[in-house]
Amino acid sequence: MKVTLAKSAGFCFGVKRAVDTVYEEIEKDGAIYTFGPIIHNEEVVSDLEKKGVIVVNSVEELRQLPKGTVIIRAHGVEKGIYEEIKSLGFEMIDATCPFVLKIHRLVEQHSKEGCQIVIIGNEDHPEVKGIKSWSSPENTTVISNKEDAENYTADKGKKVCIVSQTTFNYNKFQELVEIITKKGYDIIVLNTICNATEERQTEAAEIAAQVDAMIVIGGRNSSNTQKLFEICKKECKNTYYIQTVKDLDLKDLKSVDNVGITAGASTPNKIIEEVQKNVRNEL
């Protein structure tokens, strides 16, 4: 059997930076908290918890805890949370991905200039919640699908600034932008999907189109891994979404000659290597 591993599989720059930051802080004295899971990978979060790192999901939770260091997750947080954490007397380290921080600045700038902000992404995702907080609520809209785009209307005479969640499907982004563009608004389009995401999605599609089965590795709550799965499934019907090697059912691969493997931006190399080794050895 031929096994093809995507070169772009695994930790992206922003995720590696955030995870390394937490492990470095563990070596120091004092309580360590992450505001939300540092990344969307249960294996990584579980390992950090074993080393004493506590995940908090709200400022209210922090109020009940001993003072220590709070590390902001890779996806970022809402604008007001930074000041609230500091006001409670905690040290704060911002491990937000620099590409996400760039979107915060862009949205803040264009909102102040009077633009209506359109964020293409998943409204419930922490990254999108953070981005929204840098614009006035009455002038901000999140669009996730074709129906949202078709129903969108902007105030007369206002410019529309479109940005994207960093991990959104690039082809879907283009499709939704095209729908809004046809409405005739004065539009500024800022493609804020990070380069690593575009590269990963393109490579995954290319591999999936050439193999008999495709394995996508990543956390169940990982937005970018879910997008990879959707992309691969379009190219290869035998696409399987797993979190670790334990989820891999080798019976599904018995009758195939070549398998492709890719992984989301929050998937550690150790897990990818275990899956690759298992597939090679068992088949």
VENSUL-V935250 format. One record per backbone hydrogen bond with DSSP energy under -1.0 kcal/mol. CO is the residue of the C=O (numbers start at 1). NH is the residue of the N-H. Records with the same first field share a line. If there is no record, write none. Layout:
BEGIN
CO->NH + NH
END
This chain:
BEGIN
2->259
4->261
6->9
12->16
13->17
14->18
15->19
16->20
17->21
18->22
19->23
20->24
21->25
22->26
25->28
31->69
32->54
33->71
34->36 + 56
38->74
39->41
41->45
42->46
43->47
44->48
45->49
46->50
48->53
49->52
54->34
56->36
58->62
59->63
61->64
62->65
68->91
69->33
70->93
71->35
72->95
73->76
74->97
78->81
80->84
81->85
82->86
83->87
84->88
85->90
86->89
91->70
93->72
97->101
98->102
99->103
100->104
101->105
102->106
103->107
104->108
105->109
106->110
107->111
108->112
109->113
110->115
111->114
116->161
117->141
118->163
119->143
120->165
122->125
125->129
126->130
127->131
128->132
129->133
131->134
132->135
136->139
137->140
139->117
141->119
143->121
145->149
146->150
147->151
155->158
159->116
160->188
161->118
162->190
163->120
165->168
166->194
169->173
170->174
171->175
172->176
173->177
174->178
175->179
176->180
177->181
178->182
180->183
181->184
186->160
188->162
190->192
194->198
195->199
196->200
197->201
198->202
199->203
200->204
201->205
202->206
203->207
204->208
205->209
207->210
213->260
214->240
215->262
216->242
217->264
219->222
222->226
223->227
224->228
225->229
226->230
227->231
228->232
229->233
230->234
232->236
237->239
238->214
240->216
242->218
244->247
245->248
249->252
250->253
253->256
257->2
258->212 + 213
259->4
260->215
261->6
262->217
264->267
265->12
268->272
269->273
270->274
271->275
272->276
273->277
274->278
275->279
276->280
277->281
278->282
279->283
END
